[in-house]
């Protein structure tokens, strides 16, 4: 569960943190973009606002020219239409003069007749015209719709004449009606070409702080860059905004997609590294772990002990070696599955009995090792003796069978100065336990020569199957004479291919090998001999074969106490015909 959490939580944390970092990066990049774009927009707003101002000043300049003509003619303007015709421009709707504030002349007059009004007293134009007159300042009014179509703004320039005494008197206005947006079309078109939306505004009146819209691509812009400028006391404002906004959304989108790909790759790489690291640890653990018992194998055990001795060369420690008594017999009689069960049971008892700092290992087969750090033989001897005497069982076909162990141990650095010698000392102690009858615990005796021991003996299964006769083992129980073992010769004699066939046709019972009419008498004969104080029994009966036929056999049995199965009969079955065929002459001599 812990590994699963690590496998999923760590990549998830990496993903979340990476996404947070990516979002933070996009935010920073976006803000940087906005700041850069705003800076550029401010520069462009200033540049084009000044250009618009220049274009407006150029339009206002027409009124100044006309004003100078009026002043030079001492208020008399002759040839107005010729002068106005020479001044006309595509951005001018009309040129007017208004002596005493009343428009009297307009060029061109056609279509502009309604413009001849009293500016001073007009309801819409009077207040601002009087302001221009009284303050001797140029005023710009508008925008307003032109009858000819489009919009325009009116520029009124007050004219004052000075008499011989230096006294000034109001003469009237020189006026130019400028077309909107023609007067500043070059600037606004350039703004549009540069990718900006814009809005040009001016104050409603010189004394008013509110703004009215003059021209633009849009009346209201969201969070634009603003540049304010003055034109003869009038407040003007240019607002601009990039058409795509201050953020390059496409670039940010690509950045986000690329970032997500990198985050996913990073998350995947993290998960892969965790997986690889876990596998590496698993492989390392498997390389030093015994697959059957879950404790260290020989390599892992040796590695751990060597490491401890290198780090603690002066500390005393004890190594014990142990194995299962008659383990080959367990395998041969009950099968390897039962043998594996015994090995696992022993390893389990070791893990439960010894503390966490004790190193446990399986050398191979039924041989195990125990390394106990920071202790002496005297301290651990009663502890190991108690461990050796514990009752242990393995199971075969649901039945419990007891097994015992033998254990030998030795101390470092008293008896050996390295791991290899220490293990050999413990092995010699184990060998001595075996020689003394097994099922015991013994320390290596100081001064005894260290030499290798050879495990001498024969495989029980090989012996049984190669006996020159039929052999069978069954329980010595009147109620349950279960067949436990039969060799290959008995299988041949009964006509069975394997043990399963024998057990199938006998129902696992020895008595079913005997002809039915002889079963009771044979059982009585066997038990009368045993109960009479004999360990051997001798009977004659007809043995049933797998095909239903019978052969005459001699039965020589011996009752024994088995460690694993209690009381059992070991029985040799001899084919009577074979005996007569091979030993006929000898039998005749015996009779004589």
Residue, then its C-alpha position, 0 to 999 in steps of 0.5 A: x500500500x505504501x509503495x502504491x501511494x508513493x507510486x501515485x502520490x509523488x507523480x501527482x505532487x510533481x504534476x500539481x507543483x509543475x502545473x502551478x509553476x507553469x501557471x506562474x510562468x504564464x502569469x509572469x510572461x503575460x504580465x511581462x507582455x502586458x507591460x511591454x505592450x503597454x509601454x509600446x502603446x504609450x509611446x505610440x499614443x504619445x506619437x500619434x496624439x502629437x501628430x493629431x495635435x499637429x494636424x489640428x493645429x494645421x487646421x487652426x492655422x487657417x483661422x490664424x491666416x485669415x485673422x492676419x488678413x482681417x487685421x492687416x486690412x484693419x477689419x475690412x476684408x476684400x476678396x474674401x472668396x478669393x482668399x478662402x478659395x486659396x486656403x481650401x483643403x480636402x479636410x476643410x468643410x467651410x471657411x467663415x468670418x463672423x464680424x461682431x460674432x455674426x457669420x456673414x460670409x461662408x465659403x463655399x456658400x452653397x449648402x452652408x447658408x444655414x451657418x449664417x447665425x449670431x454666434x454670440x447669442x445662439x443657444x448652442x454656440x453662444x456660451x462657448x463663443x462668448x468665452x472665446x471672445x472674453x478670453x481671447x482664445x481659440x475654441x474648438x466646438x464639436x463634433x456635430x453632424x454636417x448637413x452635407x454628411x459626415x461630422x465636423x468640428x468648428x474652430x473659432x478664432x477671436x479677432x481683436x483690432x488695436x486703435x491708435x491708443x493701443x486699445x483693443x476691441x473685439x472685431x469678430x471671429x475667423x472660423x474654419x469647419x474641419x471635417x472629421x476624421x479627414x483632418x487627422x485621417x493619416x494618424x488614425x489610419x496609421x494607428x489602425x494599420x499598427x493593430x490598435x483600436x482607438x478613441x479620440x475625445x475632447x473636453x466638452x468646453x474649456x471649463x468642463x472636465x468631462x469628455x465627449x467622443x470625437x472619433x474612433x474605432x470604438x467609443x469605449x475601450x477596456x483598460x486602454x492606454x491614455x494620452x492627454x494633450x492640450x490644443x489652445x486650452x482645450x483638453x484632448x484625450x487619445x485612448x488606444x488598445x491593441x486589437x488583440x489586447x495587451x496579451x498575446x493569447x496565441x503565444x500564451x496558449x502555445x506556451x501553455x500547451x508546450x508547458x503541459x506537454x513538458x509537465x506531463x513528460x516530467x510527471x511520466x519521467x518521475x513515475x518511471x524513475x520511481x517505478x525503475x527505482x522500486x524495481x531496482x530495489x525489488x531486484x536487489x531484494x530478490x537477489x539477496x532473498x530466498x524465494x521460498x522462506x522470505x529471509x536472506x539467501x546465502x549471498x544476502x546473509x554473507x553480505x550482511x554479516x560481512x558488513x557488520x563485521x567491517x563496521x564493528x570489528x571488535x564486537x562479539x557476535x554469534x553465528x548459528x547453523x541449523x538444519x532439519x533432521x531427516x529432511x530427505x526422509x520428509x521429502x521422500x515420504x511426503x513429497x517436496x510440497x510437504x518438505x517446502x512446508x517444513x522449511x517455511x515453518x522453520x523460517x517462520x519460527x525463526x522470524x517470530x523467535x529472534x529480534x529484528x537485529x538478528x540476521x536470518x538466512x537460508x544457505x540452501x536445502x534445509x540448512x539455515x544460518x542465524x547471526x546474532x550481533x553484540x552477544x557471546x556464546x554464554x549469553x545466547x546458549x540457553x536462548x538457542x537451546x530453547x529455540x531448538x526444543x520448540x515443537x514444529x509441525x508441517x502438514x501433509x494431506x491435512x495431517x500434522x507431522x512433527x519435525x526436529x532440528x539440529x543447531x551448532x553455533x560459534x562466537x566471533x572473535x573468540x573462535x574465528x577472526x572472519x566470517x568464513x571461519x566463523x561459519x565453518x566453526x558453527x558448521x562443525x558444531x552442527x555436525x557434532x550434534x548430528x553425530x550425537x543423535x540429532x535434535x540438539x544444540x551445541x556450541x563449537x568446542x574451542x581447540x577442535x580442528x576446523x575441517x570440512x565435513x562431508x554429508x554421507x548417506x544415501x537417498x531414502x527414495x533411491x534405496x526403497x525403489x532399488x530394493x530387490x523386493x516389494x516394499x510397503x509401509x502402512x499404518x499399524x492401526x486395526x481401524x485405519x491401515x492406510x498405505x503410506x508408501x510403496x516401492x516400484x517393485x510392489x507396484x510392478x507386482x500388483x500391476x499398477x503404473x503408479x502410486x495413485x493406481x495402487x491407492x485407487x484400487x485398494x482404497x488406501x487400505x492394506x487389508x484390501x490387498x488380501x483376498x477377502x476370505x483371508x483378511x480376518x485371519x491375516x489380521x488376527x495372525x499379525x496382531x497376535x504376533x505383535x501382541x505376543x511381544x514380537x516386533x516382526x510378523x510373518x504371514x502367507x496370503x493371496x495378494x489381489x492385483x489391479x486386474x483382479x487376479x491373485x498371487x501367493x505371497x509371503x509377508x515379513x513385517x516389522x512394527x516401528x515408531x515413526x517420528x512423523x507417522x506414529x506406529x507403522x508397519x515396514x513390510x517386505x512382500x515376497x512372490x512365492x512362485x518367484x521364491x520357489x523358482x529362484x531358491x527351489x534347490x535351497x528350500x529342498x536342502x533346508x527341508x532335508 
